[in-house]
């Protein structure tokens, strides 16, 4: 894959969202296009769709691919493998990429593929269909979370540049997202701190997000400015190791999430 591989311990599953953009996607019977954006929601910070630019195959058409369809790429593969045929994708409900994704469209989309909708499966967001049956207590129980009713779907680019606000004031700017491509969940926000000196980056777990004000482009986190200022620095060139994650969560006094 073209995306930056962060560390062996994560089996290359922790990826920067920007690095994933431009990835080639391959269906069961040929290439379908390139990854243009990740479509996320701000309730669970889960990747709900891959927005794929099919130029060169379906003219200027863009399509959505659910993470449910992302399969295992073979060793040495340079593209994301999608467990669909080109015909299935071509016949999927047409998408107006210039308009927000409506719930009505999503219902048609999931009905077309005969897949369970993500709002019925949470907290199983991102698991391939082959693994969902191993969680019957969640599929048949209270898997759906009422928060999906208020969810806001957005491309990953929308959150880049947003101000991050702690309990006691601004702490920096979101520069990228760290995505776990096994479960297609955002694990961390990559923050450039507002130190006034050379660029310094820290990672903040998405579980510390309290809310988003989209009009003001502000993301609120349940942390103190001083804690973020003392947090372990993140070096994008070194990637994310178990040791860094343990150090990060220990600093904030939270249990490790991996």
C-alpha positions as CSV (number, residue, x, y, z in Angstrom):
1,X,0.0,0.0,0.0
2,X,1.1,3.5,-0.6
3,X,-0.1,4.7,2.8
4,X,2.6,5.2,5.5
5,X,3.0,2.1,7.6
6,X,3.4,3.2,11.2
7,X,4.8,0.1,13.0
8,X,5.0,-3.6,12.9
9,X,3.2,-4.0,16.2
10,X,0.0,-2.7,14.6
11,X,0.5,-4.9,11.6
12,X,0.3,-1.7,9.5
13,X,-3.3,-1.1,10.6
14,X,-2.8,2.3,12.1
15,X,-2.7,4.7,9.1
16,X,-2.8,8.5,8.7
17,X,-6.0,9.4,6.9
18,X,-4.1,11.7,4.5
19,X,-1.7,8.9,3.6
20,X,-4.7,6.7,2.6
21,X,-6.0,9.2,0.1
22,X,-5.1,8.2,-3.4
23,X,-5.0,4.5,-2.6
24,X,-6.0,2.3,-5.5
25,X,-9.1,0.1,-4.9
26,X,-9.4,-3.3,-6.6
27,X,-12.7,-5.2,-6.9
28,X,-12.9,-9.0,-7.5
29,X,-12.6,-8.5,-11.2
30,X,-10.4,-5.4,-11.6
31,X,-9.6,-1.9,-10.4
32,X,-12.4,0.5,-9.7
33,X,-10.6,3.8,-8.8
34,X,-8.8,5.7,-6.1
35,X,-9.7,6.6,-2.6
36,X,-10.7,10.3,-2.5
37,X,-11.9,10.6,1.1
38,X,-13.0,8.8,4.3
39,X,-16.6,9.6,5.3
40,X,-16.8,9.5,9.1
41,X,-19.5,10.3,11.7
42,X,-18.9,12.4,14.7
43,X,-20.9,10.1,17.1
44,X,-18.4,7.2,17.1
45,X,-15.7,8.6,14.9
46,X,-16.1,5.6,12.7
47,X,-15.3,5.4,9.0
48,X,-18.8,4.7,7.5
49,X,-17.7,4.9,3.8
50,X,-14.8,5.1,1.5
51,X,-15.5,7.7,-1.2
52,X,-14.0,6.4,-4.4
53,X,-13.3,8.4,-7.6
54,X,-14.0,6.1,-10.5
55,X,-12.7,8.4,-13.2
56,X,-11.3,6.4,-16.1
57,X,-13.8,3.6,-15.5
58,X,-17.2,5.2,-14.8
59,X,-16.3,8.6,-16.3
60,X,-16.6,11.3,-13.6
61,X,-18.7,9.2,-11.2
62,X,-17.9,8.7,-7.5
63,X,-19.2,5.8,-5.4
64,X,-19.3,4.9,-1.8
65,X,-17.8,1.6,-0.5
66,X,-18.7,0.5,3.0
67,X,-15.8,-0.9,5.1
68,X,-18.0,-4.0,5.3
69,X,-16.7,-4.8,1.7
70,X,-13.0,-4.2,2.4
71,X,-11.2,-7.6,2.4
72,X,-7.7,-8.8,3.1
73,X,-5.1,-7.7,0.6
74,X,-2.6,-10.3,-0.4
75,X,1.1,-10.1,0.5
76,X,2.7,-7.4,-1.7
77,X,-0.6,-6.0,-2.9
78,X,-0.4,-2.3,-3.7
79,X,-4.2,-1.7,-3.5
80,X,-7.1,-2.1,-1.2
81,X,-9.1,-5.2,-2.0
82,X,-12.9,-4.8,-2.2
83,X,-15.0,-7.9,-2.0
84,X,-17.4,-6.8,-4.7
85,X,-17.6,-7.0,-8.5
86,X,-17.3,-4.1,-10.7
87,X,-20.9,-4.7,-11.9
88,X,-22.2,-4.6,-8.3
89,X,-20.5,-1.3,-7.8
90,X,-21.6,0.1,-11.1
91,X,-25.3,-0.8,-10.4
92,X,-25.2,0.7,-6.9
93,X,-27.5,3.7,-6.1
94,X,-26.0,6.8,-7.9
95,X,-24.4,9.3,-5.5
96,X,-24.5,13.1,-5.8
97,X,-21.0,13.7,-4.3
98,X,-21.7,17.4,-4.0
99,X,-24.6,16.9,-1.6
100,X,-24.5,15.5,2.0
101,X,-25.2,11.8,2.4
102,X,-28.8,11.5,3.4
103,X,-30.3,8.8,5.6
104,X,-32.7,8.0,2.7
105,X,-29.7,7.4,0.4
106,X,-28.0,5.2,3.1
107,X,-31.2,3.1,3.4
108,X,-31.3,2.5,-0.4
109,X,-27.5,1.7,-0.3
110,X,-27.8,-0.9,2.3
111,X,-30.9,-2.4,0.8
112,X,-29.2,-2.7,-2.5
113,X,-26.2,-4.6,-1.1
114,X,-28.5,-6.5,1.4
115,X,-26.2,-5.6,4.2
116,X,-27.1,-4.7,7.8
117,X,-26.9,-0.9,8.2
118,X,-24.2,0.4,10.6
119,X,-26.7,2.0,12.9
120,X,-28.1,-1.5,13.5
121,X,-24.6,-2.9,14.2
122,X,-22.8,-0.4,16.4
123,X,-20.5,-1.0,18.2
124,X,-19.4,-3.4,15.5
125,X,-18.4,-0.5,13.1
126,X,-15.9,-1.6,10.5
127,X,-15.9,-5.4,11.2
128,X,-16.1,-7.4,8.0
129,X,-19.3,-9.3,7.5
130,X,-17.5,-12.6,8.1
131,X,-16.7,-11.5,11.7
132,X,-20.0,-9.9,12.7
133,X,-21.6,-13.3,13.2
134,X,-19.2,-14.0,16.0
135,X,-20.9,-11.3,18.1
136,X,-24.5,-12.5,18.3
137,X,-25.1,-10.9,21.7
138,X,-24.5,-7.5,20.1
139,X,-26.2,-8.1,16.7
140,X,-29.3,-9.4,18.4
141,X,-29.2,-7.1,21.4
142,X,-28.7,-3.4,22.0
143,X,-26.0,-2.9,19.4
144,X,-27.6,0.2,17.9
145,X,-26.7,3.4,19.8
146,X,-29.2,6.3,20.0
147,X,-26.4,8.6,19.2
148,X,-26.6,7.7,15.5
149,X,-29.8,9.7,15.3
150,X,-27.7,12.9,15.7
151,X,-24.7,11.8,13.8
152,X,-23.0,14.1,11.3
153,X,-21.3,12.5,8.3
154,X,-18.3,14.3,7.0
155,X,-15.2,13.8,4.9
156,X,-11.9,13.5,6.9
157,X,-10.7,16.7,5.2
158,X,-13.4,18.7,7.0
159,X,-11.9,18.1,10.4
160,X,-8.3,19.0,9.4
161,X,-7.6,22.6,10.5
162,X,-10.3,22.5,13.3
163,X,-9.3,24.2,16.5
164,X,-9.0,21.8,19.5
165,X,-10.4,23.2,22.8
166,X,-9.6,21.8,26.2
167,X,-11.6,22.4,29.4
168,X,-9.7,25.6,30.0
169,X,-8.9,26.9,26.5
170,X,-7.4,26.3,23.0
171,X,-4.6,23.7,22.7
172,X,-3.9,23.5,19.0
173,X,-5.1,22.4,15.6
174,X,-6.0,19.1,14.0
175,X,-3.6,18.2,11.3
176,X,-4.6,14.6,10.6
177,X,-6.5,11.5,11.9
178,X,-5.0,8.1,12.8
179,X,-7.3,5.4,11.4
180,X,-7.4,1.8,12.6
181,X,-8.0,0.0,9.2
182,X,-8.8,-3.3,10.9
183,X,-12.0,-1.8,12.4
184,X,-12.1,1.4,10.4
185,X,-12.3,3.6,13.4
186,X,-10.5,6.8,14.2
187,X,-8.1,6.1,17.1
188,X,-6.3,9.4,17.4
189,X,-6.4,13.0,16.4
190,X,-3.0,14.3,15.4
191,X,-2.7,17.8,16.9
192,X,-0.2,20.5,16.3
193,X,0.0,22.3,19.6
194,X,-0.3,26.1,19.9
195,X,3.1,26.5,21.5
196,X,4.3,29.5,19.4
197,X,7.6,27.7,18.7
198,X,8.7,24.9,16.3
199,X,5.9,22.6,15.3
200,X,5.1,20.0,18.0
201,X,2.6,17.2,17.6
202,X,0.7,15.1,20.1
203,X,-1.9,12.4,19.7
204,X,-5.3,12.6,21.4
205,X,-7.6,9.6,21.7
206,X,-10.9,10.2,20.0
207,X,-12.5,8.8,23.2
208,X,-11.6,12.1,24.9
209,X,-13.7,14.1,22.5
210,X,-16.7,15.8,24.1
211,X,-18.3,17.3,21.0
212,X,-17.8,19.2,17.8
213,X,-19.1,22.7,16.8
214,X,-19.0,22.5,13.1
215,X,-20.0,26.1,12.4
216,X,-17.1,27.4,14.5
217,X,-14.8,24.5,13.4
218,X,-14.0,23.6,17.0
219,X,-13.5,20.2,18.6
220,X,-13.8,20.0,22.4
221,X,-11.9,17.5,24.5
222,X,-12.2,16.5,28.1
223,X,-8.6,17.4,29.0
224,X,-6.7,20.3,30.6
225,X,-4.3,22.5,28.6
226,X,-1.4,21.8,31.0
227,X,-1.8,18.0,30.6
228,X,-1.7,18.3,26.8
229,X,1.4,20.7,27.0
230,X,3.2,18.0,29.0
231,X,2.0,15.1,26.9
232,X,4.6,12.9,25.0
233,X,5.4,14.4,21.7
234,X,4.5,12.4,18.6
235,X,7.1,12.1,15.8
236,X,5.3,11.3,12.5
237,X,8.5,9.9,11.1
238,X,8.7,7.2,13.8
239,X,5.2,6.1,13.9
240,X,3.1,4.7,16.7
241,X,4.4,1.9,18.9
242,X,2.9,0.0,21.8
243,X,5.4,1.8,24.0
244,X,4.3,5.3,22.8
245,X,0.6,4.4,23.3
246,X,1.3,3.1,26.8
247,X,3.2,6.2,27.6
248,X,0.5,8.4,26.2
249,X,-2.4,6.8,28.2
250,X,-0.3,6.6,31.4
251,X,0.4,10.3,31.1
252,X,-3.3,11.1,31.1
253,X,-4.1,8.5,33.7
254,X,-6.4,6.5,31.4
255,X,-6.3,2.7,30.6
256,X,-4.6,1.8,27.4
257,X,-7.1,1.4,24.5
258,X,-5.3,-1.0,22.2
